[in-house]
Amino acid sequence: MSEAPLAAIIGGIAGAITGAITSLLSPWIHWRIEKRRNQAQRQREIIDEARAEFFGSPQRREDIRQGKSYAAMRHHLSPELVAEIERNRVSGGEANLQQRLLEEIAALEKKWNLV
């Protein structure tokens, strides 16, 4: 067999293999990109909702604990802050607590690369 037909056969096989691999990997790559995009969108929503809920007038610990945003963010916050929020203290320190909460929200935003 001469070299020209052999090169054409090898080129055809290589092209077919490359096409098959691309057709198998392309949906997976697209899925991963969409998954990351959706995750970033959800994280952005969590941050925005938390800022809207906790920014402004001081809130009582009970109000913070019962908030929708706190439930969504609780497992992302530091254990120390969660313990402070969930402590059964009658009153006092809510403004400082709210400030610490907003600082942790900002830190999460950086950690999640949303800034």
SVG drawing of the C-alpha trace seen along z (x, -y; Angstrom):
<svg xmlns="http://www.w3.org/2000/svg" viewBox="-39 -52 43 54">
<polyline fill="none" stroke="black" stroke-width="0.4" points="0.0,0.0 1.3,-3.4 1.7,-6.2 -1.0,-8.5 -4.0,-6.1 -2.5,-5.0 -2.3,-8.6 -5.8,-9.3 -7.1,-6.3 -5.2,-7.3 -6.4,-10.9 -10.0,-9.7 -9.8,-7.4 -8.2,-10.2 -10.9,-12.6 -13.6,-10.2 -12.1,-9.5 -11.7,-13.3 -15.3,-13.9 -16.6,-11.2 -14.6,-12.4 -15.8,-16.0 -19.4,-14.9 -19.2,-13.1 -17.4,-15.8 -19.2,-18.8 -22.5,-18.2 -20.6,-17.5 -18.5,-20.7 -21.7,-22.7 -23.4,-21.1 -20.4,-22.0 -20.5,-25.7 -24.2,-25.9 -23.9,-24.3 -21.3,-26.9 -23.4,-29.7 -26.5,-28.6 -24.4,-28.1 -23.0,-31.7 -26.5,-33.1 -27.9,-31.3 -25.0,-32.5 -25.6,-36.1 -29.2,-35.8 -28.4,-34.6 -25.9,-37.5 -28.4,-40.1 -31.3,-38.8 -29.2,-38.7 -27.9,-42.2 -31.4,-43.5 -32.7,-41.7 -29.9,-42.5 -28.9,-46.0 -30.7,-48.9 -32.4,-49.1 -31.0,-46.8 -32.8,-43.5 -33.2,-41.2 -31.5,-37.9 -34.8,-36.1 -35.7,-38.1 -32.3,-37.2 -32.7,-33.5 -36.2,-33.3 -35.2,-35.1 -35.2,-33.3 -31.7,-34.6 -30.2,-33.3 -31.6,-29.9 -30.0,-30.0 -26.6,-31.3 -26.3,-29.5 -24.1,-26.7 -21.7,-29.2 -21.2,-31.4 -18.5,-30.9 -19.4,-28.7 -18.7,-31.5 -21.2,-33.9 -23.8,-31.1 -23.4,-30.4 -23.7,-34.1 -26.8,-34.5 -28.4,-31.4 -27.5,-32.2 -30.6,-32.7 -29.7,-36.2 -32.5,-38.5 -31.1,-41.6 -28.0,-43.6 -25.3,-43.7 -27.6,-43.3 -26.1,-46.2 -22.6,-44.7 -24.0,-41.3 -25.6,-42.7 -22.4,-44.4 -20.5,-41.1 -23.1,-39.3 -22.7,-41.9 -18.9,-41.5 -19.2,-37.7 -21.6,-38.2 -19.0,-40.4 -16.3,-37.8 -18.5,-35.1 -19.0,-37.2 -15.3,-37.4 -14.8,-33.7 -17.4,-32.8 -15.7,-35.2 -18.8,-37.3 -17.0,-40.6"/>
</svg>
